[in-house]
Amino acid sequence: MLKSPKFIATMVILVVMALLPLGVGGYILGLLTLAYYYGVIAMAWDLLFGFAGEVNFGPTFLVGTGAYTAAMLNHYAGWPIPVCLFVGAVAAVVGGAILAVPALRLSGPYFGLVTLVAVLLLQNFIVLFAGTTGGEIGLDIPDVLAIDAAPNYWYAFGFMVVSGGLLYGLANSPVGLILQASGQDAIEASALGFNVTKHKLAAFCVSALFSGLAGGMLIFYLGTVSVGTVVDLTIGVQVIIAAVLGGRRTILGAAIGSIFLIVAGEILRPLGQLSTFVVSAIALVVILFFPGGFLGILQRGEGRS
C-alpha cells in the first residue's frame, strides 16, 4: 500500500494542504477551515447512508445537539473546551441512539422523515427556551480554539484527517462490509446470521459521535452558536449534497465534496444569487450523470488510462 500511486498522491496532497498556512492568507484559510468541519459531518453522514443504506435527512440534529451542549457548558459553567467537546459528543451519541432505536424499526422513507422531524423539534426547542439557548439570536461562547487563522486551520485540518482515517478504516473493516451488505439487502444479511439492526444502530452512533464533535469544534471556532450555524435545514442539505457529490460509499469523497461546494460558492460570489444556481447545476449534473461522484470520475479516468 505504501508504494501505491494513490497512497503517494494522497500523502503529497495532505502535506501541501498542511503547509498552506505558510503561504496563504487568512481569508482562504478561514474558508477552508469551515469546509473541513463540514467535511467531517459529510463523511459521518456517508457512513450511515453509503454503507448502512439509511438516509438521514437530519444530520444537523446530531450536529446541533453536540454543538449546543458544548456551548452551554462553556457559556454557563465555564468548563474547558476539551471537556465541553467530550460531553457534547456524548450528548450527540445519546440523542442519536434515542432517535435511532425506534426509527430503525421503520422501513422505506419513514426513517428519513423521523430524522427530518427531529431537526424541526430541535429548532423549536431552541426558540422556546431562548432564555437559555439564545434563541434565534444565538449564544456567545467565552472560549475559542484559537484567535489566529493558521492555528484554527490546523485544528480543523487535523480533525478532518484523523476523522477521515478512522471512518475510512471502519468502513473498510469487516464491520463496514456487514453494514454494506445490510444496506444492499437486509433480508439476505439477516439470513446469513448478521444482526442488521444492531450494526445499523452502531453506525448511527458512530455518525453521531463525529457529527457532534464536529459541531462542537465548529462553534468553538466561530465563537458563537445559533440555529443558522449548526441546525438549519439548509446546512443539512449541503452536507448531503457534498457526500453524494464527492462519491457515495467512499467516505473521503464527502470531504472533497464539502470543500468543492464551499470554495466554488465563494469563488462565484461576485455573481450574486446566480452563484448558487451555478453550483447547484454542477452538483445536479454530477449526481445525474456520474453517480460515483468526483472520486468515481477519477477512478473511471484511471481505468481508461
N, C-alpha and C positions, 0 to 999 in steps of 0.2 A: 504493500500500500504506500510505503514511504517513497517508492520510486514511480508511483503512478503520476502521469501528467496532470490529472485532475487535482490530485493532492498538492503537487508542487505549485500549480497555478493558484489554488486556494490559499496556500500559505503566503505566496507573493502578494496577493490581493489584501490579505489580512495585515501584512506588515506595512503595506502602503497606507492602508486605512488607519493603522495605529499611529503612523508618523504624520498624518495630516495636520495636527495642531502646530507642527513646526513650520509649516509654510502656508497655512490657510487662515483667513481672518475669522473673527468671532461670529460674524453673521452666518457664514456657511456652516461653521461648527455647531451653532445653535440649531440650525435646520436639520443637520444630520443627527444631532442628539435626540430630537423629537422622533425622527424616523427610526432610530434604533429601539426606542422604547415601544413604539407601535409595532416594530418588527417582532419583538418578543411576544407581544399579545397575539399577533397573527400566527406565529409559529405554534403557540399553545392552542390556538383555535384549530389549526390544521391537524394537530394530533387527534382531536376529537372527531373532526369531520372527515379528514382524509383517510384515517385508519379505522376508527370505530364506526364511521358511516352515520354519525348523528349530527344533524345540522343545528348548531347553537346560534339562534338569531339574536341572542342577547349576551354577547361576550362582555359588554360593558357592565352587566350586573356583577360579574366577578371582579372586574377592574375597579368598579365603584365601591364595592364592599371593602376591598383591601385598602383602597385609597382613603376613604372616609374614616375607616377605623384608625389607620396610622395617623391621619391628620388630626383627629380629635384627641388622640392620646398625647400628641406633641403640643397641641394648642392649649388644652386644659390641664393636663397633668405634667407637662414639661418633660416627658420621657425622652431619652436619647433616640436618635434616628434608627440605629440598628434594632433596638427593642421594638420600636414602632413598626418597622418593616416586618419583623418576625410575627408580631401579633396580627398585623394586617393580613399577612399571607395566610396565617392560620384561620382568621375570620373568613377569608375568601373560600378556603377549603371547606370549612364547616357549613357556610352558606350554600356552597355549591353542592355538597353532599345532601343537605336538606332538600334542595331543589331537585337533584338528580334521582334520588331514591324513588319518589312517586312518578317522576316524569319518564324514567326509563321503562316503566311498565306499559307506557303508551306506545303505539306504533304509528307509522306514517308521519304526517306533518305535525301531529299533536305535540311531540317533544319540542319541536321548534317554536310552536305557539306558546308553550309554557315558559320557555326561556325568554321569549319576547315580552310576555306579560310581566315577568319578574323585573325586567328593566323599568317598565312603566310604574310598577309598585314602588321600586326603589326611588324613582324620581319624585313620586308623590310623597313618600315618606320624608325625603329631604326637604321638600317645600313645607309640609305640615309642621315639621319640627325645626323650623327656620331659626328659632332662638338658640338651638344647639348646633345645628349643621351649617348655619349661614344662609340657608335657602338658596334662592336663585342668584343672589349676590356672590355667595361663596364665603369661604373661611380662610383667613390669613394663617400662615404657618410660621412660627418663630424661627425655626431652624431650616437651613438648606444644605444640600450636599456640598456645594462649593459656590464661590462667587464668580470666579474667572471661568471663561468659556472652555479653556483647554482641560482643566480637571473634570468639569462636567461632561465633556465629550468622552474622556477616558473612562469615567464611571459607566456611562451608557454603552460605550463600545465593549468594554469588558463584560458587562452584564449580558449583552446580546451574544457575545461569543461563547461565554460559559453556558448560557441557557440553550443556545443553539446546539452546542456539543452534547449536552445532556439529553435534550429532546430527540436529537438525531440518533444518539446511541440507543435510547429507549425504543424509538420507532423501528430500528433495525435489529432489535433483540428478539428472542423468542416470544416475549410478551407482545411486541409490536406485530409480529406475524399472526398471533392469535387475534389481536384487535382487527387486523386487516381481513382475516377470514370471517370474523364475526360481522364486520361491516358489509362484506360482499354477500354472505349467505349465513344468516344467524341460525337457521334451522339445521343446516349441514354441520356448522361448527358445534352446535349443541349435541348433535348425533355422534360427533367424534369425542364427546366427553368434556368439552370445554364449558365452563360457566360463563356464558356470554354476558349476562347482566353484571356479574362481579367484575369482569375485565373492563366493561364499558364504564362502570362506576369508578374504577381506579383511574381510567383515562380522564374522566371528567374532573376528578380530584387533582390529578397532576396538572391538567389545564388550568384549574382554578388557582393552584399554587403559584404558577408562573404569571398568570394574569393579575392576581392580587399583588404579587411582589412588584410587577411592572407598574401597576397603578400607584403603589407607594413610592417607588423610585421617581416616577414622573412628577408627582405633586411636590416632592422634596427638591426637585429640580426647578419647578415653576414657582415655588414659594406660596402657592395658593391651591385650593381645591374648590371645584364648583361642578354643577351639573354639566355645564358646557364643555368642561375639560376631560371628564372621565366617565360620565354616564350617558351622555347624549346619544341618541339612536344613530345619528349621522356618523359618529366615530365607529360604532359597531359595524355599520355598512362598509366603511372604509377598510376596516380590519378584514372583513370577509372578502371584499374585492381584492385586497392585497394578497391574501393567501391563495385565492384561485388564480389570480393573475401571475403570480410567481411560479406556480406549479403545485397542483394538489398532490398530496401524499409524498411530499419531498422535504417538508419542514423548513429547510434552508431557503426554498423558493419564496416562502412567506416573507422573510426578511428582505429579499430582493424586491418583491412587490411593494412592500411598505416604503422602502427607500425611493423607488421609482415614483410612486404616487405623490409623495411629499415634495421631492425635488422637482418633478415635472410641473406640479401645480405652482411652485414658486417661480420657476423659470418662465412660465406662461402668464404670470400675474399681470404683466402690462396689458394683456388682452382683456382684462376685466372679467366679467361673468362668462365670457367666451372661453376662458381658460378651463373652467370646469367642464364645459361641453367638449372641448378637445381631448382632455384627459379621459373623460368618460367614454368618448368614442373609441379611443385607442384601447381602453380596457375591454370594451364590448367586442371589438374586432378580435382581440387576442382570445377572449373567452369563447367566442363562437367558432372561430376557425382554427384555433390552436388550443385544444382542451388541456394539453400538457403544460400550458403556460410558458413563461420565459425559459425555464430550465428544459422543458420539452423541446422548444425550438432549438436550443443549443445542442441537446443530445441528438436531435434529428440531423443537424448540420455535421456533427462529428461522425454520425453513422454513414453519411454520404461521402465524407472525405476518407 
